[in-house]
Each structure stands twice: as structure tokens, then as C-alpha cells.
């Protein structure tokens, strides 16, 4: 990738760029490599070595917890322009947990290698600060997810999820499988299917192979 | 409180102290007041104004989520020497959630007022960085709690909790009510009581008014 393109991307999405010396900028560019992940691929596993910081250029990553029994709970998703810090948790002293990260779509990203990033945070407080600040933003996402999972009844959770998806896509159809939805909202496929059938019987949604079409937004809103 | 005492406390427990100017140190001391909370008192509520940063001198604070129906889920506890940052969430841009904080025991603390702290983080990157780093440490605590709540079966959760309490107190007795334990592990009192009765029937614990005496550590360990 051309250096000018990298510089532009860092300037826009790497918060401490303005506070870095020209030497450190050059070193950052040398220690960054383009990576691509096919949809569904594991980007970072709880037991795998930590790869480094990812700056997403295209696509989407999903961060989740995985239980010993294989149950997944989605924490948050990252999109274009977002930094994935938890894939470098090994070099961040204050992060003592580990998560899984999958490519939710075909994803292109820039990978800053972990040991270089670690050195950079040690010599530049602005880099360290922005890494922790970004992590705290993800903490906020996790707290939101946790409240959904712990406190909301299933109908409300599903309604909130469909509502959020609608506002993202600006259409009437949510193109996800019941399995995918179950993962997003930390539930089981059977539970989601049952609740969707109930929503269909109430005339709120129409279920088809292509996804879930929302027929009555007002009624859906009523569950939230 | 004497200035020399305050200086000593900040030097030991306020990570950015070494990176502050003498002027800022003096201002920090002027903007700090001793506070005391009786056991059971609410220190910070989700709807209340945010009070500022607390440096705990004695006692214990409990941070928890509260559902609309009144269900509590404990996230972490803070002890002597710990900084409570989430009680100043309003001045931390990256924190978009809110939690409840109660005094778990009679607690003495130093309160750094929120608006001064906000100004200080703006002009001193080390203060900002340490505040975010401390928040990320709490993120780690929350992730631990979340995995317990989401993935562990009740018997395991209770056994882990009793085991942790034992190792803290160095005795054989956990002096907490079933209600308190339920709060800590994010469950209901009835569920805890039922499981404790089961543990008692297995000869693992002995229940009395004063608390829960562990009779068989080996068996308890077997649940973990």
C-alpha cells in the first residue's frame, strides 16, 4: 500500500498521530501491514497470541465472549474507521481479560504489530492515552450489551435489536438468520424463532427466506 | 485534613502525581475534601449528578447495575487505596454508561470535585491517561463478573464466591447474609439459600446465624 494512503488513514483514524514525531510516524508505517479476513474467519481467539491493533478499512468485526459450552455473547461490532484494541490485549497492562473477534463480513484492515505498538505506548503518552480511551469506549459498548442481556425480557430485546437494525439499513427488511440474531442478542436460535413467530402472528413482522420484513413499526416500537 | 497527609496519599495512590506541576498539585489539594459514608448509603446513583473521583482511605464501595425492576448485579468492589472513577463518569467523554455505587462498609474517602478533575485532565495528559487506564482495569473486573454471571452454573458460581471470600479472610467462616451473597453473584436470595442448603446437606458447609462455616474445603474446591 502506498505510504501516502497510509498516512492519510492514520491521520484520520489514529487519534495520537498529531502528537507523534516524524520518526515515530515512519516507524508506525513500517510496522503496519494490510490484512484481509474472509467472512466468518476468526481474527483473534481467547487462547491465540495477540496479533496487534487493527484499523478497519472495510467490512465488520464482531467481538464476543465464548463459554466453555460454546455459547456466544456478542459484546460489540466494529466498522470502517474503528480501531480494534482488544486484539492487542497482551500489550495493554490494564486489560486482563480476553475475547474472541470474528470477521462478520469480508474485512480489510491495517494491522499494527503488537510489540511495536507496545514500545510506542511506552515512549508516547498520547498513544497510550488514546489506546486506553478507545478501550473505555468499548467498555461503554459492553455495559450497554450487558444491560440488554441481564435485564431485558426477550420480546423487548428482540424488538430493540430489530429497531436498531432498521435504523441502520434505512429499509424495511432485516437480512439476518435467526441464528445470527440469537448471537447478537445473546440468546438461543429456538428462542428467537419462537419470538419472531409470535411477532409474525401479531402482524408486526413477516418472515421469509430473505429475512424479516417489518410490517408494523408502531407496534414494534411499542415493545421497546 | 493536614496538607502533608493529603500529599502523601496522592503520592502513593494518584498515578499521575509525579507528572504534575507544583501549581496543579496545590490546586488538586484545594479541590479535595474528606467525605464519609455510613454502611449501606448510596454514594452515586445512575440518575444523580456525578460527584467526582473518590480515593478510598478506609472501608469498601460496591459498584452495581440496577434494573428497572430493582434487580442488582454487582460489578466490582473498591477498597483502601482504590480510585473510584465511575462516580465522575460525567466528565469522562468515553464513558457513556452509568452505574450505582453504595458504601458496603463505613467508608472514609477523599473526594476530588468533578469539574476540577475535568479541567485537570484537559491540561495534563498523564492525569487523563491514568484515569482511562484505571477505568480499563475496572473494565477487566466487569468482564470477569460478566463471564461469571453469563456462563457459570449456580453451584459453581456460589462455590467460587465462597472460595474467594475464604482466601480473603483467612478463616473458615464467611460472614455474609444470603441476601448479600445473592447480590454479589447476581442471583436471587432464594436461589442462594437453596444452593447453600444443598451444600450443607453434602457436608460442605454449616449454616448458622453468624454466617457460613466451610467444613470441607476439598469438596468445595471440587465445584470450581
Interface residues (C-beta under 8 A of the other chain):
Chain A: X65 X67 X68 X69 X71 X73 X92 X93 X94 X95 X96 X97 X99 X125 X126 X128 X129 X132 X133 X134 X135 X136 X137 X138 X139 X140 X142 X143 X144 X146 X147 X149 X150 X151 X186
Chain B: X65 X67 X68 X69 X71 X73 X92 X93 X94 X95 X96 X97 X99 X125 X126 X128 X129 X132 X133 X134 X135 X136 X137 X138 X139 X140 X142 X143 X144 X146 X147 X149 X150 X151 X186
